Amino acid sequence: MKPSGFLAGLAVGLLALAAFVMTSRCAAPAAPPLDQLHEAGWLQRALKLDEAQAKQIAALEGAYADAVSDCCANHCGARKKLGEAVFGAGRDPAKLEAMVTAMGKAQLESDLATVRHIQSVHALLTPEQQKKYEQLVTSCVCADCPHCSEHAEPEKR
């Protein structure tokens, strides 16, 4: 390898390393995943919950997890039926629409369970913890659509 080729390669490598270091140190911290907001242990650390709050939120988490699991089972069951029926012989548009409606209902129930859970947790917090929780929830739940920011805020279109 020529010395000039080696030096060029070395310079590119150093630039790449510098770019990596700069972006990793200067990038804004990512919002916590939505699942983390429903985890009592993570919330205890993030919000500095006392022991009583942590126990109450852990109990809420169990009920919430059961509700979402039921919704997921209903959604997946309806989606499986739809997948089997959508190209089947003698497919009935009314039945296909009913399957899509069942999927939508399961998603609605899951979203409502999430909203109720968020509100229940919020009610257990001190005013200072509430502010922090509101910021965490907003950064996760109300963030722009990962595929198209236009979907998150239709009024800006």
Rosetta blueprint (number, residue, H / E / L):
1 M L
2 K L
3 P H
4 S H
5 G H
6 F H
7 L H
8 A H
9 G H
10 L H
11 A H
12 V H
13 G H
14 L H
15 L H
16 A H
17 L H
18 A H
19 A H
20 F H
21 V H
22 M H
23 T H
24 S H
25 R H
26 C H
27 A L
28 A L
29 P L
30 A L
31 A L
32 P L
33 P L
34 L H
35 D H
36 Q H
37 L H
38 H L
39 E L
40 A H
41 G H
42 W H
43 L H
44 Q H
45 R H
46 A H
47 L H
48 K L
49 L L
50 D L
51 E H
52 A H
53 Q H
54 A H
55 K H
56 Q H
57 I H
58 A H
59 A H
60 L H
61 E H
62 G H
63 A H
64 Y H
65 A H
66 D H
67 A H
68 V H
69 S H
70 D H
71 C H
72 C H
73 A H
74 N H
75 H H
76 C H
77 G H
78 A H
79 R H
80 K H
81 K H
82 L H
83 G H
84 E H
85 A H
86 V L
87 F L
88 G L
89 A L
90 G L
91 R L
92 D L
93 P H
94 A H
95 K H
96 L H
97 E H
98 A H
99 M H
100 V H
101 T H
102 A H
103 M H
104 G H
105 K H
106 A H
107 Q H
108 L H
109 E H
110 S H
111 D H
112 L H
113 A H
114 T H
115 V H
116 R H
117 H H
118 I H
119 Q H
120 S H
121 V H
122 H H
123 A H
124 L L
125 L L
126 T L
127 P H
128 E H
129 Q H
130 Q H
131 K H
132 K H
133 Y H
134 E H
135 Q H
136 L H
137 V H
138 T H
139 S H
140 C H
141 V H
142 C L
143 A L
144 D L
145 C L
146 P L
147 H L
148 C L
149 S H
150 E H
151 H H
152 A H
153 E L
154 P H
155 E H
156 K H
157 R L
